[in-house]
Amino acid sequence: MEAQSNDEAMRDLYQPIVTAMVDRWSEGKTLNPDSGKANGYYRLTVWLFDYLVLHRSMPQGLHQMPEGRDRFNRIERSFPVDFDELSRGLSLPA
């Protein structure tokens, strides 16, 4: 129970940085007409939160986001994300 509330506190702490990074990534991407967000937006958001909570550091280099499914169970392809570019000028809160 305590670990869960600690994870929630970390997610609250990381919310601004995750939003900034995912919004930066989504610039110029094709929008999903159902959500109005770039395809993969929510998958990247969840992946990034999980990574930050687990590692307490920013991902570096190129990572391949896994294939996923949208809320209508349609397949979304995997895609590469360059975290060096996305995290440029950003840092985790202390």
C-alpha positions in Angstrom: 0.0 0.0 0.0 2.8 2.4 0.9 4.7 1.6 -2.3 1.5 2.4 -4.3 1.1 5.8 -2.7 4.8 6.5 -3.2 4.4 5.7 -6.9 1.4 8.0 -7.1 3.4 10.8 -5.4 6.2 10.2 -8.0 3.7 10.4 -10.8 2.4 13.7 -9.5 6.0 15.0 -9.2 6.8 13.9 -12.8 3.5 15.0 -14.4 4.9 18.3 -15.7 8.0 16.8 -17.3 6.1 13.9 -18.8 3.6 16.3 -20.3 6.3 18.5 -21.7 8.2 15.6 -23.2 5.2 13.9 -24.8 3.8 17.2 -26.1 7.2 17.9 -27.6 7.2 14.4 -29.2 3.7 14.8 -30.6 4.4 18.1 -32.5 3.7 17.6 -36.2 2.5 14.0 -35.7 -0.7 12.7 -37.3 -3.6 13.0 -34.9 -5.9 10.2 -34.0 -9.3 11.4 -35.0 -10.9 9.7 -32.0 -8.7 11.3 -29.3 -7.4 14.4 -31.0 -3.9 13.4 -29.8 -1.0 12.0 -31.8 -1.1 8.3 -32.4 0.9 6.7 -29.6 0.4 9.7 -27.2 -1.1 7.8 -24.4 1.2 4.8 -24.8 4.2 7.0 -24.7 2.8 8.8 -21.6 2.3 5.5 -19.7 5.6 4.1 -20.7 7.5 7.3 -19.7 5.7 7.5 -16.3 6.5 3.8 -15.6 10.2 4.3 -16.6 10.6 7.4 -14.4 9.0 5.8 -11.4 11.1 2.7 -11.8 14.5 4.3 -12.6 14.2 7.8 -11.1 16.1 9.1 -14.1 15.4 10.1 -17.7 15.6 7.6 -20.5 18.5 8.2 -22.8 19.0 7.4 -26.5 16.6 5.8 -28.8 13.9 3.5 -27.4 11.4 1.5 -29.5 7.9 1.9 -28.1 6.1 -1.5 -28.2 3.2 -2.2 -30.4 -0.1 -1.5 -28.7 -3.8 -1.2 -29.1 -6.0 1.8 -28.9 -9.2 2.0 -26.8 -11.1 0.4 -29.7 -8.7 -2.6 -29.8 -7.1 -1.5 -33.0 -3.4 -2.2 -33.4 -1.0 0.7 -33.1 2.4 0.1 -34.6 5.6 0.4 -32.6 7.6 3.6 -33.1 11.1 4.9 -32.2 11.5 7.7 -29.7 14.7 9.7 -29.3 14.8 10.6 -25.6 18.0 12.6 -26.0 16.1 15.0 -28.2 12.9 15.0 -26.1 14.7 15.7 -22.8 17.0 18.4 -24.1 16.8 21.4 -21.7 14.6 19.4 -19.2 15.5 17.9 -15.9 13.7 15.9 -13.3 12.6 17.7 -10.2 14.7 17.2 -7.1 
